[in-house]
Amino acid sequence: MAYIEMKHSYKRYQVGDTEIVANRDVNFEIEKGELVIILGASGAGKSTVLNLLGGMDTNDEGDILIDGQNIADYNSHQLTDYRRNDVGFVFQFYNLVPNLTAKENVELASEIVKDAQDPVAALGLEKRLNNFPAQLSGGEQQRVSIARAVAKNPKILLCDEPTGALDYNTSKDILELIERVNQKYGNTVIMVTHNDAIKDMADIVIRLRDGAVRKSYRNEKKIPARELDW
Ligand code: ADP
């Protein structure tokens, strides 16, 4: 059994009289410690996959196995525990608590789990620790949000368009940081993007179209984030 398996997963939304199939028969397998990139145009179903993996939404059919547990069968209490202990999430717009400093934002996450770790030094954040989010650049805020996610020592780190609001150079810094987290802490990383160029840094590339997996492959020519170009 793979570390993460999505099997015949469907997610449907009812909008008025219309049924939208956001995910249709999605299947893939991910091994522990892999860096995975999910690609696809807007509306392809990427965020839906990420939200299902993160226990923030539930599917209508199919299995979602995480480290041997089928989270598709979890009740809301089990899902809360799962989100709290096993999942780190990085959002496009950082989602930091505005009236807490960078340090306090990270501590907020480590306080709610048993096996917290302190990633601040490793991620080069020491200088801005006492600043509030509004005093930080977008790239700095994203660094803090990555530290917050990693502080929980999560089994899986889910990143939804983490560079979507950043310029080219800052995007590459953030991608390098995500790569460093993956290598240093060994968390399984699953990152959603619509930027095709980013796929070259992944171990596994999953391409979605119209809610389904069109292509899924192991990247034999993985390159460091620093060497990406677009
Ligand atoms: P992506 O992340 O690739 O842009 P999403 O997973 O967000 O795609 O969405 C896939 C499809 O599901 C889209 O057609 C979107 O409009 C629809 N969808 C997503 N969330 C909802 C929702 N809460 N209600 C209705 N439709 C939704």
Residues whose N, C-alpha, C, O or C-beta is under 5 A from the ligand:
A	BS01	ADP	Y13 I20 A22 A41 S42 G43 A44 G45 K46 S47 T48
